[in-house]
Amino acid sequence: MPQNRIITLLSDFGLQDVYVGVMKGVIAQVNPTLTIVDLTHQIPPQNLAAARFNLLNAYPYFPAGTVHVAVVDPGVGSHRRAIAIQLSQGFLVGPDNGLFSGVLEQYPLMAAVELSNSDYWRTRNPSTTFHGRDIFASVGAHLASGLPIERLGEVIEPNTLVTLDMPIKRLTDDGIIGSIQYVDHFGNLITNIPGAEVDGKIWLVKISDRIIPHTQTYSNCQLGEYVALIGSHGWVEIAVNGGSAKSQLQLDWGDTVELSIKN
């Protein structure tokens, strides 16, 4: 197995403290030739839905064999399982709390194990508050160095993995009722309505008594005006040219959005 695979890191640790750097140090202790890519460490604290969305949207852009270590872990130190998952294109390592459920809805699972073999942890006595350092970083590095996933612990049934309850989406007589599933750094409101369901059609978004027209780009309107478009992530998105749709519309995760399709 190649020794120069990629490990990605995603967390809610931020960059003020040394937590991210320490995880990289643990990885380097196992195999200093591995390439480490930071997806983001600015997930809002304990926000599993944001972690799920960001990991889902990053996953397809990495080569086969990439190991994705994701640590947004409100239940650290509790009885929640520490897991590793093998997919056809790579691996997922982190807590069993639903943050992997977006990827697993899109890509078939090949194997899943509970990380019960402490031989591949940084220490047999991990901190109850920092499994990212003491378990996940070390396990990810061993996986990326070619260790078979079966060596990491006991096989678990895929149907026992935790999933997140996501916002609703349903068809109506003239369109789709969806919800906000993520708010990005710019305040853009990303819905759970796939762009593929409206691509090539004439549509608009209704929020309360406001009508937001569909357009192709952010700049296809005046500064400060609302737009609805299909974002680079492939979902219907609501934005403000030069502003924050979240702030101006006072919407957040889980809030309802109505999309109307013209026949």
C-alpha positions as CSV (number, residue, x, y, z in Angstrom):
1,M,0.0,0.0,0.0
2,P,1.3,3.5,-0.8
3,Q,2.8,5.4,2.2
4,N,2.0,8.9,1.0
5,R,-1.7,8.9,1.1
6,I,-3.8,11.9,2.2
7,I,-5.5,12.5,5.5
8,T,-8.1,15.2,5.8
9,L,-9.0,16.9,9.1
10,L,-12.4,18.4,9.9
11,S,-13.3,19.7,13.4
12,D,-14.9,22.4,15.5
13,F,-11.6,23.1,17.3
14,G,-11.0,26.5,15.7
15,L,-7.4,27.8,15.2
16,Q,-6.8,29.8,18.4
17,D,-5.7,26.7,20.4
18,V,-3.1,24.0,19.7
19,Y,-5.6,21.2,19.3
20,V,-5.3,20.9,15.5
21,G,-1.6,21.2,15.6
22,V,-1.4,18.4,18.2
23,M,-3.4,16.1,16.0
24,K,-1.0,16.7,13.2
25,G,1.9,15.9,15.5
26,V,0.3,12.6,16.4
27,I,-0.2,11.8,12.7
28,A,3.5,12.6,12.0
29,Q,4.6,10.4,14.8
30,V,2.9,7.4,13.1
31,N,4.0,8.4,9.5
32,P,5.6,11.7,8.7
33,T,5.3,11.1,5.0
34,L,1.5,11.5,5.0
35,T,-0.1,14.5,3.4
36,I,-2.5,16.3,5.7
37,V,-5.3,18.6,4.3
38,D,-7.4,20.8,6.5
39,L,-11.0,20.8,5.3
40,T,-12.1,23.2,8.0
41,H,-11.7,23.7,11.8
42,Q,-14.3,26.4,11.9
43,I,-17.4,24.2,12.3
44,P,-19.7,25.9,14.8
45,P,-19.1,24.2,18.2
46,Q,-20.9,20.9,18.5
47,N,-22.8,21.5,15.2
48,L,-23.1,18.0,13.7
49,A,-25.4,19.2,10.9
50,A,-22.7,21.6,9.7
51,A,-20.0,18.9,10.0
52,R,-22.2,16.5,8.0
53,F,-22.7,19.0,5.2
54,N,-19.1,20.1,4.9
55,L,-17.8,16.5,4.9
56,L,-20.3,15.4,2.3
57,N,-19.4,18.3,0.0
58,A,-15.6,17.7,0.3
59,Y,-15.6,13.9,0.0
60,P,-15.8,13.5,-3.8
61,Y,-12.8,15.8,-4.5
62,F,-10.2,13.5,-3.0
63,P,-8.4,10.5,-4.6
64,A,-9.1,6.9,-3.7
65,G,-7.6,5.9,-0.4
66,T,-8.0,9.2,1.3
67,V,-8.7,9.0,5.1
68,H,-11.1,11.6,6.4
69,V,-10.8,12.2,10.1
70,A,-13.7,14.2,11.4
71,V,-14.0,15.3,15.0
72,V,-17.1,17.2,16.0
73,D,-17.8,15.2,19.2
74,P,-20.3,16.5,21.8
75,G,-20.3,13.0,23.3
76,V,-16.6,12.6,23.7
77,G,-15.8,10.4,26.7
78,S,-19.3,8.9,26.8
79,H,-20.5,5.6,25.6
80,R,-20.8,6.7,22.0
81,R,-18.7,4.5,19.7
82,A,-15.4,5.5,18.1
83,I,-15.6,4.1,14.5
84,A,-13.8,3.7,11.2
85,I,-15.6,3.1,7.9
86,Q,-14.3,1.9,4.6
87,L,-15.9,3.1,1.4
88,S,-14.8,2.2,-2.2
89,Q,-13.0,5.6,-2.5
90,G,-11.6,6.0,1.0
91,F,-12.1,5.9,4.8
92,L,-14.0,7.8,7.5
93,V,-12.7,8.0,11.1
94,G,-14.4,9.7,14.0
95,P,-17.3,9.4,16.5
96,D,-20.5,7.5,15.7
97,N,-22.8,10.5,16.1
98,G,-24.3,11.0,12.6
99,L,-21.7,13.3,11.1
100,F,-20.8,10.6,8.5
101,S,-24.5,10.0,7.5
102,G,-24.4,12.5,4.6
103,V,-21.5,10.6,2.9
104,L,-23.1,7.3,3.7
105,E,-26.3,8.3,1.9
106,Q,-24.3,8.9,-1.3
107,Y,-21.6,6.2,-1.2
108,P,-21.9,2.5,-0.4
109,L,-20.3,1.2,2.7
110,M,-17.8,-1.7,2.5
111,A,-16.9,-2.2,6.1
112,A,-17.3,-0.6,9.5
113,V,-15.5,-1.3,12.8
114,E,-15.6,0.0,16.4
115,L,-12.1,1.2,17.3
116,S,-11.7,-1.2,20.2
117,N,-8.0,-2.2,19.5
118,S,-6.0,0.2,21.5
119,D,-2.7,-1.0,19.8
120,Y,-3.4,1.7,17.2
121,W,-4.3,4.5,19.6
122,R,-1.8,7.0,20.7
123,T,-2.2,5.8,24.3
124,R,-4.1,2.9,25.9
125,N,-5.4,5.5,28.4
126,P,-7.0,8.2,26.2
127,S,-8.2,11.5,27.6
128,T,-11.9,11.6,28.1
129,T,-12.0,15.0,26.4
130,F,-9.6,14.6,23.4
131,H,-10.2,11.5,21.4
132,G,-9.2,13.4,18.3
133,R,-5.6,13.3,19.6
134,D,-5.5,10.0,21.4
135,I,-7.6,7.8,19.1
136,F,-8.8,9.3,15.8
137,A,-5.6,11.0,14.6
138,S,-3.5,7.9,15.4
139,V,-6.0,5.5,13.8
140,G,-6.3,7.6,10.7
141,A,-2.5,7.7,10.3
142,H,-2.3,3.9,10.6
143,L,-5.1,3.5,8.0
144,A,-3.5,5.9,5.6
145,S,-0.2,3.9,6.0
146,G,-1.9,0.7,4.8
147,L,-3.2,-1.0,7.9
148,P,-6.3,-3.1,7.1
149,I,-9.4,-1.7,8.7
150,E,-10.2,-5.1,10.3
151,R,-7.2,-4.7,12.6
152,L,-8.7,-1.7,14.3
153,G,-11.4,-3.4,16.2
154,E,-14.7,-5.3,16.1
155,V,-16.9,-5.3,13.0
156,I,-20.2,-3.5,13.5
157,E,-23.4,-3.7,11.5
158,P,-24.0,-0.8,9.1
159,N,-27.6,-0.4,10.2
160,T,-26.5,0.4,13.7
161,L,-24.6,3.5,12.7
162,V,-26.1,6.7,14.1
163,T,-27.9,9.0,11.6
164,L,-28.9,12.6,11.9
165,D,-32.5,13.8,11.7
166,M,-32.3,16.3,8.8
167,P,-34.8,19.0,7.8
168,I,-37.9,17.9,5.8
169,K,-38.2,18.1,2.0
170,R,-41.5,17.2,0.2
171,L,-43.2,17.8,-3.1
172,T,-46.2,20.1,-3.5
173,D,-48.6,20.7,-6.3
174,D,-46.5,23.5,-7.7
175,G,-43.0,22.8,-6.4
176,I,-41.0,21.7,-3.3
177,I,-41.1,22.5,0.4
178,G,-37.6,22.3,1.7
179,S,-35.5,23.6,4.6
180,I,-32.2,25.3,5.3
181,Q,-29.5,22.7,5.9
182,Y,-26.5,24.9,6.2
183,V,-25.4,28.6,6.5
184,D,-22.0,29.3,5.0
185,H,-19.4,32.0,5.9
186,F,-21.0,34.5,3.7
187,G,-24.5,34.1,5.2
188,N,-25.8,32.2,2.2
189,L,-28.7,29.9,3.0
190,I,-28.2,26.5,1.5
191,T,-31.3,24.4,1.3
192,N,-31.8,20.6,1.2
193,I,-33.4,20.9,-2.3
194,P,-31.0,19.3,-4.9
195,G,-30.3,21.6,-7.9
196,A,-30.8,18.6,-10.2
197,E,-34.6,18.7,-9.3
198,V,-35.0,22.2,-10.8
199,D,-32.1,22.4,-13.3
200,G,-33.4,23.6,-16.6
201,K,-36.8,24.7,-15.2
202,I,-38.2,28.1,-14.4
203,W,-38.5,28.5,-10.6
204,L,-38.4,30.9,-7.7
205,V,-38.3,30.8,-4.0
206,K,-41.0,32.1,-1.6
207,I,-40.2,33.1,2.0
208,S,-43.1,34.5,3.9
209,D,-44.4,37.2,1.5
210,R,-41.1,37.7,-0.3
211,I,-40.5,36.4,-3.8
212,I,-36.9,35.6,-4.6
213,P,-36.2,35.0,-8.3
214,H,-34.0,32.3,-9.7
215,T,-30.8,33.5,-11.4
216,Q,-27.5,32.0,-12.6
217,T,-25.0,34.1,-10.6
218,Y,-24.8,36.3,-7.5
219,S,-24.1,39.4,-9.7
220,N,-27.2,39.0,-11.9
221,C,-28.9,41.6,-9.7
222,Q,-28.2,44.9,-8.0
223,L,-26.2,45.1,-4.8
224,G,-28.4,44.2,-1.8
225,E,-30.9,42.2,-3.8
226,Y,-31.9,38.6,-3.1
227,V,-31.1,35.8,-5.5
228,A,-31.9,32.1,-5.6
229,L,-29.5,29.9,-7.5
230,I,-27.9,26.5,-7.7
231,G,-24.6,26.7,-5.8
232,S,-21.3,25.1,-6.5
233,H,-22.3,22.4,-4.0
234,G,-25.3,21.4,-6.1
235,W,-28.0,22.6,-3.8
236,V,-30.5,25.4,-4.1
237,E,-29.2,28.4,-2.3
238,I,-30.5,31.8,-1.2
239,A,-28.1,34.7,-1.2
240,V,-27.9,38.5,-1.1
241,N,-25.6,40.2,-3.6
242,G,-22.9,41.8,-1.4
243,G,-24.7,40.9,1.8
244,S,-25.9,38.1,4.2
245,A,-29.1,36.4,3.5
246,K,-29.1,34.9,7.0
247,S,-28.9,38.3,8.7
248,Q,-31.4,40.0,6.4
249,L,-34.0,37.2,6.2
250,Q,-33.5,36.1,9.9
251,L,-33.4,32.5,8.8
252,D,-31.3,29.6,10.2
253,W,-30.8,25.9,10.1
254,G,-34.1,24.0,9.8
255,D,-36.2,26.9,8.7
256,T,-38.7,26.3,5.9
257,V,-38.3,27.4,2.3
258,E,-40.9,27.1,-0.5
259,L,-39.8,26.6,-4.1
260,S,-42.3,27.2,-6.9
261,I,-41.8,25.7,-10.3
262,K,-43.5,27.3,-13.3
263,N,-45.1,24.9,-15.8
